[in-house]
């Protein structure tokens, strides 16, 4: 039996009386995501606040990224800055640790005693803007709350005259290391200082001031560096000790101003209640009806998580530290920090355009200020540092999405300049992409992912240009947006890396390799959200496209290649625990089968989100994981940010409303029973009229009205199935595809017959062999004979159209000294050219990710080379790579042996190496043995791997890699 789902958005500013009657804040559980690999923190913060005052239970390891893990049982102290759900650790600035007894400067002092304390979850509590816990070892009740730029502590000690608080500026999370720090005691109730550190953010500066409600009776600074101070208080009165801490990125004066402006009193409960009301106001922009208590808690906690970052970065007077290290002033707007754009451009920022349009405007202003300070838009900005983490230039879709939705209160011409500037850089393979139409695997790591994401970002620029009336720019970037097609291999049906102009070998779609960003070929197969019809065409049309989507969700979940912690939440090869998969379930709607979208989206919500500490299937990633849930639970999703269109999914609740400050009209959906077991849309009525399409626009959302959705237990395979009822896709600009070279070895011995072909109908391939750029006068043909070391370049020319990108293939004529007859088990992930890679004349480079190396994981190398005949041997050498940040260690020992018959070997070199495993710099170094009067036909090379990562290494106990390239016998 069908149930009627009436889903309602309200885009009205609700009155303060109504706000007080709505307690969505009570449905938030900050402990969700603190277990498993969610990497969230449970402490006190306000929406988008500068301060995240939270307990730290660990600082090292992947699951320490948020400073807290639910499985832990001890607390180090309470620091004032934290990242929410990232995959890299940092922050943990300005640690306060309360305790009793002797003065302690370390978390674990002599005999194991220090300021660290045990705790139990039974005495722990967290809600938006508040955290409390009992420190069992010291019988202290610690409570935390926060304002925008201020953290406030309340410590209730047992009655004692040796109550202590240690302030530790050496404390940091992950690889964050203090480079300079000072604490100054200003008075008996005040301290101030700063901390400068390097880690993920290479140069982070935090200033602070702290005021205490009780006078210090003693203070002690450890050593001469003034980076730790222990303060003693007489707490025999039984009154709690209150501490107010103001932060600033600018200077101590800024921290004072922030503290004075935001908390000019000692009423802890007032600060707590103010924070709570800020959260209630933010969370009440969405109201829901129906759903189970668990679903409501999951939903509002997800909404809460979307509003933790980005963080306010400017002081109350507008000053902030810029990307250039200088102090600037934001006049009339707020500067923000912590932009995990590879994650958040997908759903979090589109959600902000609905809930936080004014803040979105400030986000764009922040991007433009970063552009003016550094010359480029942010990629992954952290505390006025560009980390260059992840790929793409995804500030662009955030800007374009905002502009397309009418959020334009910034310098639009500067924004248009900035998006193009990011796309015209020569770093991270962009230069190759502009020339060839794709990123070559041998030139840049993550080549497939970068090609696809650059194409999408370029479409966003073309759309910006279209809206701005800049036709020449639109056309240029619309062509670049089609570059994704250059990496589609029809023979395999996947986006496949190209190496030396041809398809890379070996190719295994299940393999997680350096050609994909935290993914494999399956998980990047469908990343061209700006051209879904084009993807369908590559798969033979709608039926072939749906078949491939079905295969993705039903194939084996086995992964090959390197172990990637981020790939979690698998349904077949769909990986919800990482962002590249997030839009894929919604693609069915473009093929006229929205019921499959509805079925899969509901399954993902039910299986990968819950109300428990491990209720996130992967890293929260600064709100993206939760934004997917919020939008999907409401029943729609932005598949292609930059295009103001939402695709219907499967509404989870019986009804909801959303209010927005920019328009005063309602869009109402109230419901009766669209919940469990009824994920399928039967029909939709918008303002009383049938709506047979599976999408709506942002303007329609803001314009308001009433939607009536009928839900049912069985799929309706007719609704929104016609070609004119599917979500719209932008108009494509046709391009000629870059030719493909086959075969594409980098070296040969005598001559090489090569084919150079293009899939573009009617295209003529023209090529050169001297490295010059082909033009319409160059030799035409698809077969080339290479007899000498050459650089082949080719382009496809079409009549009346623009020529393709240039494919470049380098062929080196190489007289191989011998043949590898046996080599111990190298990893197929790092196979180079295969069995003969050690003698093929091609040298690996310092960036191991672009190939050329044979890698041995946790095992030693033994290789035998047959020289063909007995001949003099004057030297034997082998190249090795060291890059311990990538788990690649220089060998411990190298041995060379020679033989005339392949049975009886004699040792000619056997020695330990002289490189320390702790060496941080990545480098290549050979081990050469000079020989005299030696003759041999066979050479055996034996190399000892360090085996496992040493105890001091971040990969402690994990398998270590040995990377070997060319073996040279002279």
DRENTIDREN-64888 format. One record per residue (C-alpha): y, x, z; residue in three letters. Coordinates in pm, whole numbers, plus 50000, padded with zeros to 5 digits. Layout:
# DRENTIDREN-64888
YXZala;...
# end
This chain:
# DRENTIDREN-64888
500005000050000unk;503455013249910unk;506095018750172unk;509785016850107unk;511805048150170unk;515495042450192unk;517015076850227unk;520665079650324unk;523285106950327unk;526585100850505unk;529325123750390unk;531845112850654unk;533475131750934unk;531965115451237unk;534165107451533unk;534065127651852unk;532655097452034unk;529765095551787unk;529205133051815unk;528805130352190unk;526175103552151unk;524065124451914unk;522005151452081unk;520345169951800unk;520925201352005unk;518175189652240unk;515645191651956unk;516155228951895unk;513625253952028unk;514895289851980unk;511415303252056unk;510155290451719unk;509845321051498unk;509745346351782unk;505965349951745unk;503915358951439unk;506165376151188unk;509175352951210unk;511335380551365unk;513835356451522unk;515375360651866unk;515695334652146unk;519025345252295unk;522505330252306unk;524795327052006unk;527105301151852unk;527105290351486unk;527775321151272unk;528975340051582unk;529685377251611unk;527655379551934unk;523905374351958unk;523205380952327unk;519435382352365unk;516625399552553unk;514985430052401unk;511265433352466unk;510545460552207unk;512505482551968unk;509885498651743unk;507545484351482unk;507915457651217unk;507715429051466unk;510585444251667unk;513165435451402unk;514655407851617unk;514315428451936unk;511995402652093unk;508405391952037unk;506785362552212unk;503615382152281unk;505445407252502unk;505545406052879unk;508365430152971unk;512095430352906unk;514145461852851unk;517475444652899unk;519975423152714unk;521865436052410unk;524715419052230unk;523835421151859unk;520675409851683unk;519415402151334unk;517645369351271unk;514375372051085unk;514955403550883unk;512195426750766unk;514065457950877unk;515285464651231unk;518805473651341unk;521495463551591unk;520585459751960unk;524045472352053unk;525435475452407unk;522415469752632unk;522955456352986unk;519995459553223unk;520165444453575unk;517795456853847unk;517625465754214unk;516725497354402unk;517415533254298unk;519735540354008unk;517865541353676unk;519115554453342unk;515995547553135unk;513785517653069unk;510835536953208unk;511725564553450unk;509515589753633unk;506235574153737unk;506795545553496unk;509615529353695unk;512895522153522unk;515125492753448unk;512435474953238unk;510955444553410unk;508015421453369unk;508645384753295unk;506675352853238unk;507305325552983unk;506925300453266unk;510275311953406unk;511955316053067unk;514195290352901unk;516215289252579unk;518425263952405unk;521275267652157unk;523905289852321unk;521865296952634unk;518965318352754unk;517545324653102unk;514655343653253unk;513455356953586unk;512965394453597unk;509805395153804unk;509985431453920unk;513445427054070unk;513515389554150unk;516675385553942unk;517565353853758unk;519325364253438unk;521275338953231unk;523075344652903unk;525585324652702unk;528025332852425unk;531245324852246unk;532155335651895unk;533015371551987unk;532095372152358unk;528855373652550unk;528615362252911unk;525935371453165unk;525125355653502unk;522815375753723unk;521585360554049unk;520255389554257unk;518365387454583unk;520745394254871unk;521035432054856unk;523595460054859unk;521785479554585unk;522145455654293unk;522585475853976unk;523505471753611unk;522865500253368unk;524805499553043unk;522875519352784unk;524565528352455unk;521605549052333unk;519535517352299unk;518995504351947unk;516435484951745unk;514295500051470unk;515575532951331unk;519035527151476unk;520135559351647unk;523325565251842unk;525515591951678unk;528505588951911unk;529185567252211unk;531455566652513unk;531685544552822unk;534885545653025unk;535315530353368unk;538735513853347unk;538835499553699unk;536555487353973unk;535825456253766unk;536195468253406unk;534525491853163unk;535105497852794unk;533685519552521unk;532235521952178unk;528965529252005unk;528575545251664unk;525085545451518unk;523095551951205unk;520055532751094unk;519675506050833unk;523465504550848unk;524335541050794unk;527595540350990unk;527985511251227unk;530765509951487unk;530945485751780unk;533675485452044unk;533295466252366unk;535015457552691unk;533275442852993unk;534715426253302unk;532725419853621unk;533305392053872unk;532485415254161unk;533825450454227unk;531605480354173unk;530765499354490unk;529385529254302unk;529145541953947unk;527185570053790unk;527415584053439unk;524405602853310unk;525175637953192unk;528285647653002unk;527875624952700unk;529035593052877unk;526545571752684unk;524875556152987unk;526445543453305unk;524835528053612unk;526975504353819unk;526145492954173unk;527275460754336unk;527015446754687unk;525445412754634unk;524645403954997unk;526945373754966unk;524365356354751unk;526945348654481unk;525925356054123unk;527365385553934unk;529195374253621unk;529885397453330unk;532085389953027unk;531705412652725unk;533985412052422unk;533035429452097unk;535045442551802unk;534375463851495unk;537975476151501unk;538905491151838unk;538875485252214unk;542175466752184unk;540485442251950unk;537635437052196unk;540185429952472unk;541975404752251unk;538745387352162unk;537735384952527unk;541125372252642unk;541375346552363unk;537885331952396unk;536895334352764unk;539925337352995unk;538065323453298unk;534895328953504unk;533215295253448unk;529815304353300unk;528765268053270unk;531925259953076unk;531135287052821unk;527555274852804unk;528645238852751unk;531215248652490unk;528525267352298unk;526215237652329unk;528865214052192unk;529585237451903unk;525925236251815unk;525795198551853unk;528715194451616unk;527135217651358unk;523665202551386unk;524965166851369unk;526115171451013unk;522615159250935unk;521115129151106unk;517505118851058unk;515405088851151unk;511655087451181unk;509275116451182unk;507135128551469unk;508675146651767unk;507155178951636unk;508665173651290unk;512085166351441unk;511955197851654unk;510825218251356unk;513605203651141unk;516495208851380unk;515315243451479unk;515195252051110unk;518735238851069unk;519755259451374unk;518255290851219unk;520255285950900unk;523475287751105unk;522905320451290unk;523945343051001unk;526175353950833unk;528175364751137unk;531905364651207unk;533135400551165unk;536935398251199unk;538705397351533unk;540865368551659unk;543905386051511unk;542165388351170unk;541535425751176unk;538205439751062unk;536605472350955unk;536115473050579unk;533485488450357unk;535895517550304unk;536015524850678unk;539625513650697unk;541055485650907unk;542155454850713unk;543455420550808unk;542085387050695unk;545085364050693unk;544175327350704unk;540455332850662unk;537495348450845unk;535615379650735unk;531825377450773unk;528935402150782unk;525145402150742unk;524475389850388unk;520775389850305unk;521585378049956unk;518235384449784unk;516885358450025unk;519735334650093unk;521125328449744unk;518105306249681unk;518515278349938unk;520645289050237unk;523905293450046unk;523375261649839unk;522845243550170unk;526115258250296unk;527935243549996unk;526925209450129unk;527325214850504unk;529825243450520unk;532105242450215unk;535085258050393unk;532935285650538unk;531425290750192unk;534955296450066unk;535365323750329unk;532025338850229unk;533355342449875unk;536605357150009unk;534485381750207unk;532635391749889unk;535905397349706unk;537325418149989unk;534165439349980unk;534635443249605unk;538215455249654unk;537135479649925unk;534025493749756unk;534185485549385unk;531145463049387unk;530015429949529unk;527625431349826unk;523875434149773unk;522685435150137unk;525755440650353unk;525355449250720unk;528245456850957unk;530545468850674unk;527745489950526unk;525945484850199unk;522275490350270unk;521255486649901unk;518205468450032unk;516415446049783unk;517455441249421unk;519755422049191unk;523435413649237unk;522975380549410unk;526495376749542unk;527035364649185unk;524995332249210unk;526615324649546unk;530075327649389unk;529155308349076unk;527365280949270unk;530435276349487unk;532745275749186unk;530545251148996unk;530645228049299unk;534435228549323unk;534775253949604unk;537595274949459unk;540065284649732unk;540095321549643unk;541335344149365unk;539215330249082unk;540295356748831unk;539345384149076unk;535975367149126unk;535425366548750unk;536275403548731unk;534015411849026unk;530885394748896unk;531165413848567unk;531815446548748unk;528525443248937unk;526665436748612unk;528175467048437unk;527035493348687unk;524665520548570unk;522495521248881unk;519065506848963unk;517995504348599unk;520935483048484unk;521895509248224unk;518395508248076unk;518355470248085unk;521565468147885unk;520205491947621unk;516575481247598unk;516675445447718unk;514415453948010unk;513985480248281unk;511315505848180unk;508685512248443unk;508885550048400unk;512625549748464unk;512985527148765unk;510805511749033unk;510385473749066unk;511065472448694unk;509705437448628unk;511465421448923unk;514745438448840unk;514605427648476unk;513985391448571unk;516545389948850unk;519215407348641unk;518595381248369unk;519145352948615unk;522285368848760unk;523565374048407unk;523025337148332unk;525185329448635unk;527945351048488unk;527605333348154unk;527925299948331unk;531005312048518unk;532475322648183unk;531665288648031unk;533435270848314unk;536365294848279unk;536565289647901unk;535725326247824unk;533455322047522unk;532955358647431unk;531875367147784unk;529685336247799unk;527855346047483unk;527315382147593unk;525795372947928unk;523845343447788unk;522085368447563unk;521435391647855unk;520025361748043unk;517195360347787unk;516015395747862unk;513285382148086unk;511385373147768unk;511005409947679unk;508495414347961unk;506275384447886unk;502965396747750unk;501265368947549unk;497905386547566unk;497755383547946unk;500135354748007unk;502175374148264unk;505425392448310unk;504115427548266unk;505745461648311unk;506475483148008unk;505975520448019unk;507155544147746unk;507865514147525unk;504445497747555unk;502575475747798unk;501725495148115unk;498075502648184unk;496115494348387unk;497375458948447unk;495935436448717unk;497855404448796unk;496605403949156unk;497765439449224unk;500845444449443unk;502475474149273unk;505775492549257unk;506715472548946unk;507285441149154unk;509475435649458unk;507225426749750unk;505005407749510unk;502505408849226unk;502555395748869unk;501655360548979unk;504535357549222unk;507135368148965unk;505635349348671unk;507975319648708unk;511265336348790unk;513555324548513unk;515025294248691unk;517915293548446unk;515575287748150unk;512595266748249unk;512145253247893unk;511995289347777unk;509235296548026unk;507375265947904unk;507655278647548unk;506105311847652unk;503135292947793unk;502655270947487unk;504625240447597unk;504565215747884unk;500785213247910unk;500285250947908unk;503045255348163unk;501525229748401unk;498105245448352unk;499495279348455unk;501225264348758unk;497985247148857unk;496145279948818unk;498615297449045unk;497995272649327unk;494215271449284unk;493215307049200unk;491865331349458unk;494265343149725unk;492875378349703unk;495485405649678unk;494905439949532unk;496915471949536unk;499145481749824unk;499245462250148unk;502495442350162unk;503265426650498unk;505715402150343unk;503115384350130unk;501985356150358unk;501535318850340unk;499225319650041unk;498105289149846unk;496235305649563unk;498735332149459unk;501765312049571unk;503215331249869unk;505565310150076unk;506105337950328unk;508285356150076unk;511205343249874unk;510195348149507unk;507845318349537unk;510255293949695unk;511295274649385unk;507925273749211unk;506515240949344unk;509585222949208unk;508945234948852unk;506385207448790unk;509275183048769unk;510645201248463unk;507335195448289unk;507375158248361unk;504865159348648unk;507085155548957unk;504195140749153unk;502645175349165unk;505905188549308unk;505805161349572unk;502205168649664unk;502655206349691unk;506005205649872unk;504605182450137unk;501575205150176unk;503765235850220unk;505885218450484unk;502805207250676unk;500885240050660unk;503565266750697unk;506065252550948unk;505455241351304unk;507085238251647unk;505295268651795unk;506525304551839unk;504515314451531unk;505825284151345unk;507265304251055unk;504755317850804unk;506915348250726unk;510205364850813unk;513005339950871unk;515215362050649unk;518615351850784unk;518045314850733unk;516345312950394unk;512885303650520unk;514395275750726unk;516825264350455unk;513845257950228unk;512395235150493unk;515655217050566unk;516295208850201unk;512665200850124unk;512395177950426unk;515495159550303unk;513755155849969unk;515535178549721unk;515965215149629unk;518345236849417unk;515955253649174unk;518725271048980unk;521695280049204unk;524785281948988unk;523855249248823unk;524985220449051unk;521705201549021unk;519075192249280unk;515445183749202unk;513715156149398unk;510805166549615unk;509015146849886unk;511325133450164unk;509665139350500unk;511595114950716unk;512205077850705unk;515895083450660unk;518765107250701unk;522445111850649unk;524575142250582unk;528325144150631unk;530725166950455unk;534405173850518unk;535485174350153unk;534965137850059unk;534925105950257unk;532165086250090unk;528645079250208unk;525355084150036unk;522865064150241unk;519085066750261unk;517325047350535unk;513605042850528unk;510495025650647unk;507465047950642unk;507665076550398unk;505815099750627unk;502295113050664unk;499925104350384unk;502675090150160unk;504225119649976unk;504515103549632unk;507665087849488unk;506925054749318unk;510465045849214unk;514105053449292unk;517125030549288unk;520625045549311unk;523335020249403unk;520934992649308unk;520145006148962unk;516805022048866unk;516895059748855unk;514085073048641unk;515015109748651unk;513775135648897unk;517155151248967unk;520765144549063unk;523995164149064unk;526145178049341unk;528955154849235unk;526615125149267unk;525685136449616unk;529345138949718unk;530325106449547unk;528145086849785unk;526305054149746unk;522865041849837unk;519465054549732unk;516325033849770unk;513115053449725unk;509715037149724unk;507005060449849unk;503255056749822unk;499865071849891unk;499005076849525unk;500905095849262unk;502995077649004unk;502395097648688unk;504935077548486unk;508105080848696unk;510435108348564unk;507805120248316unk;509695115347988unk;511485145147827unk;514905129347892unk;514065123448260unk;513295159248364unk;515895182348522unk;518365196548270unk;518375233048174unk;521295252848032unk;521565258947658unk;519905291547556unk;521365319147340unk;518715331347095unk;517895368447096unk;515655391746901unk;512975405747129unk;512735443147179unk;509835458446982unk;506665469147162unk;505065503347106unk;501275506447102unk;499635528447209unk;502245544847430unk;500855577147579unk;503425602347689unk;501475631547548unk;499075638347261unk;497245668447118unk;497115666446738unk;498785635446594unk;499365599846703unk;499335567246507unk;501705542446668unk;502495506046591unk;505955491946662unk;506045454046646unk;508345425246737unk;507385389546827unk;510625376146683unk;509865356446364unk;511385371946053unk;512535403446232unk;512495437146057unk;511695467146277unk;513635498846202unk;513055531746379unk;514015568146415unk;512015597946542unk;514895621146629unk;516215601646926unk;519145586646735unk;520015549846758unk;518365529146481unk;520645509046254unk;520185488145940unk;519855519945731unk;517005534145940unk;513395534745821unk;511725500745827unk;508085496845925unk;505665488546198unk;503395519046174unk;504545554146264unk;502665587346255unk;503855611846518unk;502915648446459unk;505385667146682unk;507165662147011unk;509465632946933unk;511595605047074unk;510865572846891unk;513555546146902unk;513235512046737unk;515065478946715unk;514305445146562unk;516885432446312unk;517245395946215unk;519285382345930unk;522615369046052unk;521785376246415unk;522265403246673unk;519725431446674unk;517335435446965unk;517545460547242unk;516335495747169unk;512845505847269unk;512525542847343unk;509215561547362unk;508865598647425unk;505815616347283unk;505095651947389unk;502705673147191unk;500675690947453unk;497885716347422unk;495805706447718unk;494335735947901unk;491185717047987unk;489545683848056unk;489105667548395unk;485375661548421unk;485465647248772unk;488115636549023unk;487605620249360unk;488685584349409unk;492355581149338unk;493935547649404unk;494225524949101unk;497685516749237unk;498765552449166unk;496585563048877unk;499255578548651unk;497685580948303unk;494175578948440unk;491435604648475unk;493225630948265unk;496565627048443unk;496215660348622unk;496265679448291unk;498265656848057unk;501465677448071unk;503515648948222unk;505185657348551unk;505895632648829unk;509395630348976unk;510675627549333unk;510855589549315unk;507115582949336unk;507605546549244unk;508275553648877unk;504795568048830unk;503345600648702unk;501445608049026unk;497865603349126unk;497685590249479unk;494875594149731unk;495075570950031unk;493595585750345unk;491175607150141unk;491035642850013unk;491205653549652unk;488475672049468unk;488835676649095unk;486875697748845unk;488525709048523unk;486495721548228unk;488415747748027unk;485945744047740unk;484975780747721unk;484825810247954unk;488305825647946unk;490625847248157unk;492355828648439unk;495605844548560unk;496895816948784unk;496145782248917unk;498865759049041unk;499185722949150unk;502235701749231unk;502425680049541unk;504955654449659unk;506205650750015unk;508045619050120unk;507015609650471unk;509295579050473unk;506875565250214unk;503765576850406unk;503295605350152unk;502595638850318unk;502315673550178unk;498685685350190unk;497365703450494unk;495235728250299unk;494605737749937unk;491575755749793unk;490955767849437unk;487515778349313unk;486295790648974unk;482905790548803unk;481415801548474unk;478555776248473unk;479885746748677unk;477285752448949unk;478075785249119unk;481685786049242unk;483635814049408unk;486775808449611unk;489925824949475unk;492435808049704unk;492055789550036unk;495035785450268unk;496835760550488unk;500245749750366unk;503545757550536unk;505335723950519unk;505935704750841unk;504825668150821unk;508065659451003unk;510225671350714unk;512385641350623unk;513565652050278unk;511565640949977unk;510635670249751unk;508065684649508unk;506515718249578unk;503675736349405unk;500895757649551unk;500285786749313unk;497555812949329unk;498105844549121unk;494745859249015unk;493565892148874unk;490535899548659unk;489155864248686unk;487205846748414unk;485965811148433unk;485185779648242unk;485425755748537unk;488165752648801unk;487645732149116unk;490685720749314unk;490135708549671unk;493075694649869unk;493015682250226unk;495005650850308unk;496595647650652unk;494435616250674unk;496415592950895unk;500085590550983unk;500775611251299unk;501575594651634unk;505305602051598unk;505475585351257unk;506495548951211unk;503145543151037unk;501195557451332unk;497465554551266unk;497855541150914unk;496335558550614unk;498475586650475unk;498945593250106unk;498365625649915unk;500245626949583unk;499155652349320unk;500485656648972unk;499895684548726unk;497265711548771unk;498235741448560unk;495735768548472unk;497105798848290unk;
# end
